[in-house]
Amino acid sequence: MAFSWDSMFSIALFLGPLAFAKGFSYYRNSKTPPSPSKPAIRPVPTRIWPAIALLLAAAALYVAQTTPAFEPENIFVRTQSRLLTPVDVLFTRLAALRPGQMLTTRDEALRARLVNLESRLLYFQYGPEALGDCPFCNSDEPDYYFFYTVVDLLRPHFVNFVLMVLVTSSIWTDVHGSQWRTLSALAAACLAAIDIFIVKTYDHQSNSASIRLEDIDFFFWSMRCYRLVALAALDTILAVLIYLSCTNRAFITLPSAPERIEALTRSLMSVKSKMSAMGIVRNTALRDSDLRSRSQAYWAHEVRLMSEVMEERDVVEGINNALSSRIDMQAVLKDADAYTQAVLQPLQSLTPDDAT
């Protein structure tokens, strides 16, 4: 498979600005000193593990499909025949390899098509399915084969695009995946466009001078392998990006000021509701005679227990040790007084109406 300089320049001109902008952004972020508020590294959240596993499983499936066991059959390689091998000889060799030495329906269709050099060259470009199954294609109009195969070319790209949209949904992977949605969708679209462009602009006549089997460029099979490897690489890269962002290893998106204020407000409201619940429980305990007697019995037992503990010899020696040399009691008393004043001063300024 050959690429012209014009093709490479067009691809570089299209992808160059995007790659440069993203690379410059990463370089600038790497030079920025770390913020003291940077979140600590954490394990992968439970809800994001399935998304990463799905991407890696898809990548593994794409790689597995590049093995000879899953690729479409190439009858020239299977029979070790040259480009100009007569059609009868070619399919006689193929029939000898079939069960019962019987050609399949597609073999018969290919036998009717591969009667001239142009059809064989198109076979190397579009593969056996297009040559054997297309009802309206012929070697006089090569573009018909392209129109017939374009759906099959786009199918893996579309399936992979749906997969990437799914795993970058904010409902599933939150901001860690959604921040890559636009970039991944653009990369998938560019990959599909490049694939279509290469297949459309390939010169199938480049094989016309190939005498030996080793000289033939089996474009369809090579391009299929490159396509699947590219899709696997794209899914793997997306899985790595989601992993790095969700574990706070890279690409951290700190919440904005309004989001932080909203989160703080929710936390304060939660604390307030818990304190209100505690007040209700305490009032109930004080108003109920049975609960009040239990509470008083508990605290009486607690006071007696602590008194017994404080009278033990080891505890007394430890307290004396601390008071004599290790603890500055004046500083402790000063801190306790400051804390008490900070807590009680707002309450002292309340009027009876405010207290109620």
C-alpha positions in Angstrom: 0.0 0.0 0.0 1.6 3.3 -1.2 0.9 6.8 0.1 1.6 9.8 -2.0 3.2 12.9 -0.6 0.1 14.9 -1.4 -2.0 12.5 0.6 0.4 12.7 3.6 0.5 16.5 3.4 -3.3 16.7 3.3 -3.6 14.5 6.4 -0.9 16.4 8.2 -2.5 19.7 7.3 -5.9 18.6 8.7 -4.6 17.0 11.9 -1.5 19.2 12.5 -3.2 22.2 14.2 -5.3 20.0 16.5 -2.3 17.9 17.6 -0.2 21.0 18.1 -2.8 22.8 20.2 -3.4 19.8 22.4 0.3 19.1 22.7 1.1 22.7 23.6 -1.7 22.7 26.3 -0.2 19.5 27.8 3.3 21.1 27.8 2.1 24.2 29.5 0.2 22.2 32.1 3.3 20.1 32.8 5.4 23.3 33.4 2.9 24.8 35.8 3.8 24.1 39.4 1.4 21.8 41.2 -1.4 23.4 43.1 -1.6 22.7 46.8 -5.3 21.9 46.3 -4.5 19.1 43.8 -6.5 16.0 44.8 -4.7 13.0 46.0 -4.3 9.9 43.8 -7.2 7.5 44.4 -8.3 4.0 43.2 -10.5 3.7 40.1 -14.2 4.4 41.1 -16.3 1.3 41.0 -18.7 2.7 38.4 -15.9 3.5 36.0 -14.2 0.1 36.0 -16.8 -1.4 33.6 -16.3 1.4 31.1 -12.5 0.9 31.1 -12.9 -2.9 30.9 -15.4 -2.5 28.0 -12.9 -0.3 26.0 -10.0 -2.8 26.6 -12.2 -5.7 25.7 -13.2 -4.0 22.4 -9.5 -3.3 21.7 -8.6 -7.0 22.4 -11.4 -8.1 20.1 -10.1 -5.8 17.3 -6.6 -7.2 17.7 -7.9 -10.8 17.7 -9.7 -10.1 14.4 -6.4 -9.3 12.7 -5.2 -12.9 13.1 -5.4 -15.3 10.1 -8.2 -17.3 11.7 -10.7 -14.3 11.3 -9.5 -12.6 8.1 -11.4 -13.1 4.8 -9.9 -15.8 2.6 -7.5 -14.8 -0.1 -7.8 -17.4 -2.9 -4.5 -16.4 -4.5 -2.6 -16.9 -1.3 -4.6 -20.0 -0.4 -3.8 -21.6 -3.8 -0.3 -20.0 -4.2 -1.3 -18.7 -7.6 0.1 -15.8 -9.5 -1.8 -12.8 -10.8 -2.1 -14.1 -14.3 -2.9 -17.8 -13.4 -5.7 -19.0 -15.7 -9.1 -18.9 -14.0 -9.7 -22.6 -14.6 -6.3 -23.5 -13.0 -7.0 -21.1 -10.1 -10.4 -22.6 -9.2 -9.3 -26.2 -9.8 -6.6 -25.7 -7.2 -9.2 -24.0 -4.9 -11.7 -26.9 -5.4 -9.0 -29.3 -4.3 -8.8 -27.5 -1.0 -12.6 -27.4 -0.4 -14.5 -30.2 1.5 -15.6 -32.8 -1.1 -13.8 -30.8 -3.8 -16.9 -28.7 -4.3 -16.8 -24.9 -4.8 -19.0 -22.7 -2.7 -21.6 -20.3 -4.1 -19.2 -17.4 -3.6 -16.4 -19.3 -5.3 -18.6 -19.8 -8.3 -19.4 -16.0 -8.3 -15.7 -15.2 -8.1 -15.0 -17.6 -10.9 -17.4 -15.7 -13.2 -15.9 -12.4 -12.3 -12.1 -13.1 -12.2 -11.8 -13.6 -15.9 -9.8 -10.5 -16.7 -6.9 -8.6 -15.2 -9.0 -5.6 -14.1 -11.3 -7.7 -12.0 -8.3 -9.4 -10.3 -6.8 -6.0 -9.5 -10.1 -4.9 -8.0 -10.2 -8.1 -6.0 -7.0 -7.1 -4.3 -8.5 -3.6 -3.5 -12.0 -4.5 -2.4 -11.8 -8.1 -1.3 -13.7 -11.3 -2.0 -17.1 -10.2 -0.6 -17.4 -7.1 -2.9 -16.3 -9.1 -6.0 -18.5 -12.1 -5.3 -21.6 -10.5 -3.9 -22.1 -7.2 -5.5 -25.0 -7.6 -8.0 -24.6 -4.3 -9.9 -20.7 -4.0 -10.0 -18.5 -4.6 -13.0 -14.9 -4.0 -13.8 -15.8 -1.3 -16.3 -17.0 0.9 -13.4 -14.6 0.4 -10.5 -16.3 3.1 -8.4 -19.4 0.8 -8.1 -17.3 -1.5 -5.9 -16.3 1.4 -3.7 -20.0 2.5 -3.3 -20.9 -1.1 -2.4 -18.1 -1.5 0.2 -18.4 1.9 1.8 -21.0 0.7 4.3 -18.8 -2.2 5.3 -15.9 0.2 5.7 -17.8 2.5 8.0 -19.5 -0.2 10.0 -16.6 -0.8 12.5 -16.0 2.9 12.8 -19.7 3.5 13.6 -19.8 0.7 16.2 -16.6 2.0 17.8 -18.0 5.6 17.7 -21.2 4.4 19.6 -19.0 2.6 22.1 -16.9 5.7 22.7 -20.0 7.9 23.1 -21.4 5.4 25.6 -18.3 5.3 27.8 -17.8 9.0 27.8 -21.3 9.7 28.9 -21.4 11.9 32.1 -24.1 9.5 33.5 -21.6 6.6 33.4 -18.1 8.1 33.8 -18.9 11.5 35.1 -16.5 14.3 34.2 -13.6 11.9 33.9 -15.0 10.5 30.7 -17.2 13.3 29.4 -14.2 15.6 29.2 -12.8 13.3 26.4 -16.1 13.0 24.5 -15.4 15.8 21.9 -11.8 14.8 21.4 -12.6 11.1 21.0 -15.5 11.7 18.7 -13.3 13.9 16.5 -10.6 11.3 16.5 -13.1 8.6 15.5 -14.5 10.8 12.7 -11.0 11.6 11.4 -10.0 7.9 11.5 -13.1 7.0 9.4 -12.4 9.9 7.0 -8.8 8.8 6.5 -9.8 5.2 6.0 -12.4 6.2 3.3 -9.9 8.5 1.7 -7.1 5.9 1.5 -9.4 3.2 0.0 -10.9 5.6 -2.5 -7.6 7.0 -3.7 -5.7 3.7 -3.9 -4.4 2.9 -7.4 -5.4 -0.7 -8.0 -3.4 -0.6 -11.2 -0.1 -0.7 -9.2 -0.4 -4.5 -9.0 -0.7 -4.9 -12.8 3.1 -5.4 -13.2 3.4 -7.9 -10.4 4.6 -11.2 -11.7 5.3 -13.2 -8.6 2.8 -13.7 -5.7 5.2 -12.0 -3.3 5.1 -8.8 -5.4 1.4 -8.3 -5.1 0.1 -5.7 -2.7 -2.9 -7.3 -1.0 -4.4 -3.9 -0.2 -7.7 -5.1 1.1 -6.2 -7.4 3.7 -3.5 -5.0 4.8 -6.0 -2.1 5.1 -8.3 -4.3 7.1 -5.5 -5.1 9.6 -4.5 -1.4 9.8 -8.1 -0.4 10.4 -8.6 -2.8 13.3 -5.3 -2.0 14.9 -6.1 1.7 14.7 -9.5 1.2 16.3 -7.8 -0.9 19.0 -5.3 1.8 19.6 -8.0 4.5 19.8 -10.0 2.5 22.4 -6.8 1.8 24.4 -5.8 5.4 24.5 -9.3 6.5 25.6 -9.2 3.8 28.4 -5.8 5.1 29.6 -7.0 8.7 29.5 -10.1 7.9 31.6 -8.0 5.9 34.0 -5.5 8.7 34.5 -8.2 11.3 35.0 -10.4 9.3 37.3 -7.5 8.3 39.6 -6.3 12.0 39.7 -2.9 11.0 38.1 -3.3 13.5 35.2 -5.8 15.7 33.4 -7.4 16.8 36.7 -10.5 19.0 36.3 -10.9 21.0 39.5 -14.4 22.2 40.4 -15.2 25.8 39.7 -15.9 28.3 42.5 -19.7 28.1 42.2 -19.4 24.3 42.3 -17.3 24.4 45.4 -19.7 26.8 47.1 -22.6 24.6 46.2 -20.8 21.5 47.6 -19.9 23.4 50.8 -23.5 24.6 51.2 -24.7 21.0 50.8 -22.2 19.9 53.5 -23.3 22.6 55.9 -27.0 21.7 55.3 -26.2 18.1 56.1 -24.4 19.0 59.3 -27.3 21.3 60.3 -29.9 18.6 59.7 -27.8 16.1 61.8 -27.5 18.7 64.6 -31.3 19.3 64.5 -31.9 15.6 64.7 -29.5 15.4 67.7 -31.4 18.2 69.4 -34.7 16.4 68.8 -33.4 13.2 70.3 -32.0 15.1 73.3 -35.2 17.0 73.9 -37.1 13.7 73.7 -34.8 12.1 76.2 -35.1 15.0 78.6 -38.9 15.1 78.5 -39.4 11.4 78.9 -39.0 10.3 82.5 -37.8 6.8 81.6 -35.2 8.0 79.1 -34.1 10.8 81.5 -33.5 8.3 84.3 -31.5 6.0 82.0 -29.4 9.0 80.8 -28.7 10.1 84.4 -27.8 6.5 85.4 -25.4 6.3 82.4 -23.7 9.6 83.3 -23.5 8.6 87.0 -21.9 5.3 86.0 -19.5 7.2 83.7 -18.4 9.6 86.4 -17.8 6.8 88.8 -15.8 4.8 86.2 -13.6 7.8 85.3 -13.0 8.5 88.9 -11.8 5.0 89.5 -9.5 5.2 86.4 -8.1 8.6 87.5 -7.2 7.1 90.9 -5.0 4.3 89.5 -1.3 4.6 90.2 -0.1 4.5 86.6 -2.6 7.2 85.5 -1.6 9.5 88.4 2.1 9.1 87.6 1.4 9.8 83.9 -0.5 12.9 84.7 2.2 14.2 87.1 4.8 13.5 84.4 2.9 15.4 81.8 2.2 18.4 84.1 5.8 18.6 85.3 7.8 18.6 82.1 6.1 17.6 78.9 2.9 19.8 78.6 2.7 23.5 78.9 -0.5 23.8 80.8 -0.6 27.6 80.4 -0.7 27.2 76.6 -3.4 24.5 76.9 -5.5 26.7 79.1 -5.1 29.6 76.8 -6.1 27.6 73.8 -9.1 26.2 75.6 -10.2 29.7 76.7 -9.9 31.0 73.1 -11.9 28.1 71.8 -14.6 28.6 74.4 -14.8 32.3 73.7 -15.1 31.6 69.9 -17.9 29.1 70.4 -19.9 31.0 73.1 -19.5 34.6 71.9 -22.0 34.4 69.0 -24.5 32.7 71.4 -24.1 35.5 74.0 -25.1 38.1 71.4 -28.4 36.4 70.6 -31.6 38.0 71.9 -34.4 35.9 73.4 -36.3 36.2 70.1 -33.3 34.9 68.1 -32.8 32.0 70.5 -36.4 30.9 70.0 
